[in-house]
Amino acid sequence: MADETSAARADPETDPLHDYTRLEPSAFLLAARDAATSDSTGVQPALIVLCTWVNAAPRHIAKYTTVYSELYPKAAQLVLRTSLADMTSRSDSRQRAMLAKTFQTISDLPSHRVLLHIFSHGGAHKACQLALLWRGRTGSPLPVSAIILDSTPGLGTYKRSLDAILLSIPRSPFIRAVAIPLTHTYLAASWTISVVFRFENVVQRLRAGLNDTNLFPLQASRLYVYSKADKMVWWQDIEAHATTAETLGWEVKRVRFEKSPHAAHILEDAEKYWDAVKSLWSGVANM
């Protein structure tokens, strides 16, 4: 069997992440070109961690990694992908074991100038798993300097969860005829179990985790990016979470879009999106 790291080298014509080294099944590292130091472009992140949405395609992830390479060319990049199994069936212990090399990569940084970019509930879940692993091993919050929360977190209610799943089902009448009843059955069973046994579902857990000061440091400024047109995660739920974060002591910025779909705000106004990212990091770098 080929070594996992070397096996990740893919055809550059088909895989936009071909320059990244596969550390683990869901972790891909682009090494820094040079030490991240202060220069004409300011203090750059030592590492940019992108926790992507569920089953994100490399070509879509590259829309963000490419811009980050242009904005902060000296920063390393770490892409953490999330699968549906991570959200539904894979145990927490297994997921954290699969982040062992990611933990070591962050531990080995000469500087913890880390920019954490979280996309949707899949990315939020992965970020919380990483933070829980870090907390369990070090007793400290995940050492990040700034956090971007793109289209997350929502509320884990039955209606919200149903809306999100239905939007992801293909439009084929046959597929929907089969998938929609199964979706209701799955959600009904999950909801009943959570109520009877007082067990929080995955969205409720990640929503609480993102505002847990034991997992994420209060010193890490936050940027919430969301849209009024998002039909998967309601903008009011994100704003409520941001308000709670402020109450707890986080410095919070909000950027709201009007027409963009879920986790696709760069389609409405890429300049607005990246200006907000640069502003967030500039504030951190100048502290």
PAKOL-473368 format. One record per residue (C-alpha): x, y, z; residue number from 1. Coordinates in Angstrom, 1 decimal, padded with zeros to 4 digits. Layout:
// residues N
SITE      c1      c2      c3   nr
SITE       X       Y       Z  NUM
...
END
This chain:
// residues 287
SITE      c1      c2      c3   nr
SITE   000.0   000.0   000.0    1
SITE   001.4   003.4  -000.9    2
SITE   002.3   005.9   001.7    3
SITE  -000.7   008.1   002.5    4
SITE   001.3   011.3   002.2    5
SITE   002.8   010.5  -001.2    6
SITE  -000.4   009.1  -002.5    7
SITE  -002.1   012.4  -002.2    8
SITE   000.0   013.9  -005.0    9
SITE  -002.7   014.2  -007.8   10
SITE  -002.9   015.3  -011.4   11
SITE  -002.8   019.1  -011.4   12
SITE  -005.2   019.1  -014.3   13
SITE  -007.9   017.5  -012.2   14
SITE  -007.1   018.3  -008.6   15
SITE  -006.8   022.0  -007.5   16
SITE  -005.2   020.8  -004.3   17
SITE  -002.4   018.8  -006.0   18
SITE   000.3   021.0  -004.3   19
SITE  -001.0   020.0  -000.9   20
SITE   000.4   017.1   001.2   21
SITE  -002.1   014.8   002.6   22
SITE  -001.5   014.5   006.3   23
SITE  -004.5   012.5   007.2   24
SITE  -007.7   011.3   005.3   25
SITE  -009.3   014.7   005.7   26
SITE  -006.3   017.0   006.2   27
SITE  -004.2   018.6   003.5   28
SITE  -001.2   020.9   004.1   29
SITE   000.4   023.5   001.9   30
SITE   003.8   024.3   003.4   31
SITE   004.8   027.9   003.9   32
SITE   007.0   029.3   001.2   33
SITE   009.0   031.2   003.8   34
SITE   008.8   032.1   007.5   35
SITE   005.8   034.4   008.0   36
SITE   007.4   037.6   009.1   37
SITE   006.5   041.3   009.0   38
SITE   007.3   042.9   005.7   39
SITE   005.7   045.4   003.2   40
SITE   002.4   043.5   003.3   41
SITE   002.3   043.5   007.1   42
SITE   002.4   040.6   009.6   43
SITE   001.1   037.5   007.8   44
SITE  -000.5   034.4   009.5   45
SITE   001.8   031.6   010.2   46
SITE  -001.0   029.2   009.3   47
SITE  -004.4   029.5   007.7   48
SITE  -006.8   026.7   008.6   49
SITE  -009.8   026.2   006.4   50
SITE  -012.5   023.9   007.8   51
SITE  -014.7   023.3   004.8   52
SITE  -018.4   022.4   004.5   53
SITE  -019.6   018.8   004.1   54
SITE  -018.2   017.1   001.0   55
SITE  -016.7   020.3  -000.4   56
SITE  -015.3   019.7  -003.8   57
SITE  -011.6   020.7  -004.3   58
SITE  -012.5   023.0  -007.2   59
SITE  -014.8   025.0  -004.8   60
SITE  -012.2   024.9  -001.9   61
SITE  -009.7   026.3  -004.4   62
SITE  -011.7   029.5  -004.8   63
SITE  -010.6   030.4  -001.3   64
SITE  -007.1   028.8  -001.1   65
SITE  -006.1   030.6  -004.3   66
SITE  -007.0   034.0  -002.9   67
SITE  -005.3   033.3   000.4   68
SITE  -002.1   032.4  -001.5   69
SITE  -002.3   035.8  -003.1   70
SITE  -003.1   037.7   000.1   71
SITE  -000.7   035.9   002.4   72
SITE   001.9   034.1   000.3   73
SITE   004.2   033.3   003.2   74
SITE   001.4   031.5   005.2   75
SITE   001.0   027.8   005.3   76
SITE  -002.4   026.5   004.6   77
SITE  -004.2   023.6   006.2   78
SITE  -007.4   022.3   004.6   79
SITE  -009.6   020.2   006.8   80
SITE  -012.5   018.5   005.0   81
SITE  -015.7   017.1   006.5   82
SITE  -017.7   014.1   005.4   83
SITE  -021.3   013.3   006.0   84
SITE  -020.1   010.4   008.2   85
SITE  -018.3   012.9   010.5   86
SITE  -021.7   014.6   011.1   87
SITE  -023.8   011.5   011.5   88
SITE  -022.1   008.2   012.3   89
SITE  -018.4   008.5   013.0   90
SITE  -017.6   008.6   016.7   91
SITE  -016.0   011.7   018.3   92
SITE  -013.0   009.6   019.4   93
SITE  -012.4   008.3   015.9   94
SITE  -012.6   011.8   014.4   95
SITE  -010.1   013.2   016.9   96
SITE  -007.8   010.3   016.3   97
SITE  -007.9   011.3   012.6   98
SITE  -006.7   014.8   013.5   99
SITE  -003.5   013.7   015.3  100
SITE  -001.1   015.0   012.6  101
SITE  -003.1   018.2   012.4  102
SITE  -002.6   018.6   016.1  103
SITE   001.1   018.1   015.7  104
SITE   001.3   020.5   012.8  105
SITE  -000.2   023.3   014.9  106
SITE   002.0   022.3   017.9  107
SITE   005.1   022.6   015.8  108
SITE   004.4   026.2   014.6  109
SITE   007.1   028.7   015.6  110
SITE   004.3   031.2   016.1  111
SITE   000.6   030.7   016.8  112
SITE  -000.5   033.4   014.4  113
SITE  -003.3   031.2   013.1  114
SITE  -006.3   032.3   011.1  115
SITE  -009.2   029.9   011.4  116
SITE  -011.8   030.0   008.5  117
SITE  -014.9   028.0   009.2  118
SITE  -017.5   027.2   006.6  119
SITE  -021.0   026.0   007.4  120
SITE  -021.9   023.4   009.9  121
SITE  -019.5   020.9   008.5  122
SITE  -016.6   023.2   009.1  123
SITE  -017.9   024.3   012.5  124
SITE  -018.1   020.6   013.5  125
SITE  -014.5   019.9   012.4  126
SITE  -013.2   023.1   014.2  127
SITE  -014.9   022.0   017.4  128
SITE  -013.5   018.5   017.1  129
SITE  -010.0   020.0   016.7  130
SITE  -010.5   022.3   019.6  131
SITE  -011.7   019.5   021.8  132
SITE  -008.7   017.5   020.9  133
SITE  -006.4   020.4   021.7  134
SITE  -008.2   021.0   025.0  135
SITE  -007.9   017.4   025.9  136
SITE  -004.2   017.2   025.3  137
SITE  -003.1   020.6   026.5  138
SITE  -005.7   021.9   028.8  139
SITE  -005.9   025.1   026.8  140
SITE  -008.1   026.6   024.1  141
SITE  -007.1   026.1   020.4  142
SITE  -004.4   028.7   019.8  143
SITE  -005.8   030.8   017.0  144
SITE  -005.6   034.6   016.5  145
SITE  -008.8   035.2   014.5  146
SITE  -011.9   033.2   013.5  147
SITE  -014.1   033.6   010.4  148
SITE  -017.5   032.0   010.6  149
SITE  -019.0   031.7   007.2  150
SITE  -022.7   030.7   007.1  151
SITE  -022.6   029.2   010.6  152
SITE  -023.9   028.4   013.2  153
SITE  -027.6   027.9   012.9  154
SITE  -030.0   026.2   015.2  155
SITE  -030.4   022.5   015.4  156
SITE  -034.2   022.5   015.3  157
SITE  -036.3   019.9   013.4  158
SITE  -037.5   022.5   010.9  159
SITE  -034.1   024.1   010.3  160
SITE  -032.5   020.6   009.8  161
SITE  -035.2   019.5   007.4  162
SITE  -034.8   022.7   005.3  163
SITE  -031.1   022.2   005.0  164
SITE  -031.3   018.5   004.0  165
SITE  -034.1   019.0   001.5  166
SITE  -032.1   021.7  -000.2  167
SITE  -029.2   019.3  -000.7  168
SITE  -031.3   016.5  -002.3  169
SITE  -031.1   016.3  -006.1  170
SITE  -034.1   017.6  -008.0  171
SITE  -034.8   014.2  -009.6  172
SITE  -038.5   013.3  -008.8  173
SITE  -037.5   009.7  -008.2  174
SITE  -034.6   010.5  -005.9  175
SITE  -036.8   013.0  -003.9  176
SITE  -039.6   010.5  -003.7  177
SITE  -037.3   008.1  -001.9  178
SITE  -035.1   010.6   000.0  179
SITE  -037.7   012.8   001.5  180
SITE  -039.6   010.1   003.5  181
SITE  -036.2   008.7   004.6  182
SITE  -035.2   012.2   005.7  183
SITE  -038.3   012.7   007.8  184
SITE  -037.8   009.2   009.4  185
SITE  -034.2   009.9   010.2  186
SITE  -034.9   013.3   011.7  187
SITE  -037.9   012.1   013.7  188
SITE  -035.9   009.3   015.2  189
SITE  -033.0   011.6   016.0  190
SITE  -035.2   014.3   017.5  191
SITE  -037.1   011.8   019.6  192
SITE  -033.8   010.3   020.9  193
SITE  -032.4   013.7   021.7  194
SITE  -035.6   014.8   023.6  195
SITE  -036.1   011.5   025.5  196
SITE  -032.4   011.1   026.5  197
SITE  -031.7   014.9   026.6  198
SITE  -029.0   014.4   024.0  199
SITE  -027.9   017.5   022.0  200
SITE  -027.8   017.0   018.2  201
SITE  -024.6   017.8   016.2  202
SITE  -025.7   021.3   015.3  203
SITE  -026.7   022.2   018.9  204
SITE  -023.3   020.9   020.1  205
SITE  -021.3   022.9   017.6  206
SITE  -023.3   026.0   018.2  207
SITE  -022.5   025.7   021.9  208
SITE  -018.9   024.7   021.2  209
SITE  -018.1   027.8   019.1  210
SITE  -019.0   030.0   022.1  211
SITE  -017.1   027.9   024.6  212
SITE  -014.2   029.8   026.1  213
SITE  -012.5   026.6   027.0  214
SITE  -012.3   025.7   023.3  215
SITE  -011.7   029.0   021.6  216
SITE  -009.7   031.9   023.1  217
SITE  -011.4   035.2   023.9  218
SITE  -008.4   037.0   022.3  219
SITE  -009.3   035.6   018.9  220
SITE  -011.4   038.3   017.1  221
SITE  -014.3   037.0   015.1  222
SITE  -015.9   037.8   011.7  223
SITE  -019.4   036.4   011.0  224
SITE  -020.2   036.4   007.3  225
SITE  -023.8   035.4   006.3  226
SITE  -026.7   036.1   004.0  227
SITE  -030.3   037.0   004.3  228
SITE  -031.0   034.8   001.3  229
SITE  -029.4   031.7   002.9  230
SITE  -032.1   029.0   003.1  231
SITE  -030.0   026.5   004.9  232
SITE  -028.8   028.5   007.9  233
SITE  -031.0   031.4   008.9  234
SITE  -029.2   034.7   009.2  235
SITE  -031.1   035.6   012.4  236
SITE  -029.6   032.5   014.1  237
SITE  -026.1   033.6   013.2  238
SITE  -026.7   037.1   014.4  239
SITE  -028.0   035.8   017.7  240
SITE  -024.8   033.7   018.1  241
SITE  -022.6   036.7   017.4  242
SITE  -024.5   038.7   020.0  243
SITE  -023.9   036.0   022.6  244
SITE  -020.2   035.9   021.6  245
SITE  -019.9   039.6   022.2  246
SITE  -021.6   039.2   025.6  247
SITE  -019.0   036.6   026.5  248
SITE  -016.2   038.9   025.7  249
SITE  -015.2   038.2   022.0  250
SITE  -014.6   041.1   019.7  251
SITE  -017.0   040.6   016.8  252
SITE  -017.5   041.9   013.3  253
SITE  -020.5   041.2   011.1  254
SITE  -020.8   041.3   007.4  255
SITE  -024.2   040.6   005.9  256
SITE  -025.0   039.8   002.3  257
SITE  -028.4   040.2   000.8  258
SITE  -028.7   037.7  -002.1  259
SITE  -025.9   035.1  -001.9  260
SITE  -026.8   031.4  -001.3  261
SITE  -025.4   029.4   001.6  262
SITE  -021.6   029.6   001.9  263
SITE  -021.2   031.3  -001.5  264
SITE  -021.1   035.0  -000.6  265
SITE  -018.1   035.6  -002.9  266
SITE  -020.6   035.1  -005.8  267
SITE  -022.5   038.2  -004.7  268
SITE  -019.5   040.4  -003.9  269
SITE  -016.0   038.9  -003.7  270
SITE  -014.4   042.3  -003.0  271
SITE  -016.7   042.9   000.0  272
SITE  -016.0   039.4   001.3  273
SITE  -012.2   039.6   001.0  274
SITE  -012.0   043.1   002.3  275
SITE  -013.7   041.9   005.5  276
SITE  -011.2   039.1   005.8  277
SITE  -008.3   041.5   005.3  278
SITE  -009.7   043.9   007.8  279
SITE  -010.1   041.2   010.4  280
SITE  -006.5   040.0   010.1  281
SITE  -005.1   043.6   009.9  282
SITE  -006.8   044.3   013.2  283
SITE  -005.2   041.2   014.7  284
SITE  -001.7   041.9   013.2  285
SITE  -001.7   045.4   014.6  286
SITE  -002.5   044.4   018.1  287
END
